[in-house]
Amino acid sequence: MNQHRQKTTNQDIYLTATGDKIFAGKTFVLYGFDEEGIPALTAYIKEGGGVVLQTSDRHIPDYAIVPMDGFPVDRTVNNIVTNTWMIFPKDTKY
């Protein structure tokens, strides 16, 4: 089991509710999106305090973001989630 995997805790929810950026300190890589969709997703992640890596970057990202219909991820990542998951926590009021 990966000891570096982070889980959402009540403290994470509290920090989000009190104004810290929800993606602060997290890294992301995007897979399977068309060229028109990438700038909007990148801006959304950066607005939330996250960092978007290039697919060729050697750093292991916290999250690979894929479309709802899926896309093969050909590298090591900590979590694979959809773009819908990415938007859900930021728009949710706790």
C-alpha positions as CSV (number, residue, x, y, z in Angstrom):
1,M,0.0,0.0,0.0
2,N,1.3,3.5,-0.9
3,Q,2.1,5.3,2.4
4,H,2.2,8.6,0.6
5,R,-1.4,8.5,-0.5
6,Q,-3.4,11.3,1.1
7,K,-7.0,11.0,2.1
8,T,-9.5,13.8,2.6
9,T,-10.0,14.5,6.2
10,N,-12.3,16.7,8.2
11,Q,-9.4,19.1,8.5
12,D,-9.2,19.3,4.7
13,I,-12.9,20.2,4.6
14,Y,-12.4,22.8,7.3
15,L,-9.4,24.4,5.5
16,T,-11.5,24.6,2.3
17,A,-14.4,26.2,4.2
18,T,-12.1,28.7,5.8
19,G,-10.5,30.0,2.6
20,D,-7.5,27.9,1.9
21,K,-7.4,26.8,-1.8
22,I,-8.7,23.3,-2.2
23,F,-5.9,22.1,-4.6
24,A,-3.1,23.8,-2.7
25,G,0.1,21.7,-2.8
26,K,-1.4,19.1,-5.1
27,T,-0.1,18.2,-8.6
28,F,-2.2,17.2,-11.5
29,V,-1.7,15.7,-15.0
30,L,-4.4,15.8,-17.7
31,Y,-5.1,12.8,-20.0
32,G,-7.6,12.4,-22.8
33,F,-8.9,16.0,-23.2
34,D,-9.0,17.9,-26.5
35,E,-6.9,20.9,-27.0
36,E,-9.8,23.3,-26.4
37,G,-10.6,21.8,-23.0
38,I,-7.1,21.8,-21.5
39,P,-6.7,25.6,-20.9
40,A,-10.0,25.8,-19.0
41,L,-9.1,22.7,-16.8
42,T,-5.6,24.1,-16.2
43,A,-7.0,27.5,-15.2
44,Y,-9.5,25.8,-12.8
45,I,-6.8,23.8,-11.1
46,K,-4.4,26.8,-10.8
47,E,-7.3,28.9,-9.4
48,G,-7.7,26.3,-6.7
49,G,-4.0,26.4,-5.9
50,G,-2.9,23.3,-7.8
51,V,-0.1,22.7,-10.2
52,V,-0.6,21.1,-13.6
53,L,2.4,19.0,-14.8
54,Q,3.2,18.0,-18.4
55,T,2.7,14.4,-19.2
56,S,6.4,14.1,-19.7
57,D,7.3,15.4,-16.3
58,R,9.1,12.8,-14.1
59,H,7.4,13.9,-10.8
60,I,4.7,11.5,-9.7
61,P,1.5,13.6,-9.6
62,D,-1.1,13.4,-6.9
63,Y,-3.9,13.1,-9.5
64,A,-4.4,12.1,-13.1
65,I,-7.5,13.8,-14.4
66,V,-9.4,11.9,-17.2
67,P,-12.7,12.4,-19.0
68,M,-15.9,10.8,-17.7
69,D,-15.6,8.1,-20.4
70,G,-12.1,7.2,-19.2
71,F,-8.7,7.3,-20.8
72,P,-5.6,5.0,-20.3
73,V,-3.0,6.5,-18.0
74,D,0.4,5.2,-18.9
75,R,2.4,6.4,-15.9
76,T,2.5,6.1,-12.1
77,V,0.1,8.5,-10.3
78,N,-1.3,8.5,-6.8
79,N,-4.9,8.8,-7.8
80,I,-6.9,8.7,-11.1
81,V,-10.1,10.7,-11.0
82,T,-12.5,12.3,-13.6
83,N,-12.9,16.0,-14.4
84,T,-16.3,15.8,-12.7
85,W,-14.7,14.7,-9.4
86,M,-12.3,17.6,-9.7
87,I,-15.1,20.1,-10.0
88,F,-17.4,18.6,-7.3
89,P,-15.4,19.3,-4.1
90,K,-14.7,22.9,-5.1
91,D,-18.4,23.7,-5.8
92,T,-19.7,21.9,-2.7
93,K,-20.5,24.0,0.3
94,Y,-19.5,22.3,3.6
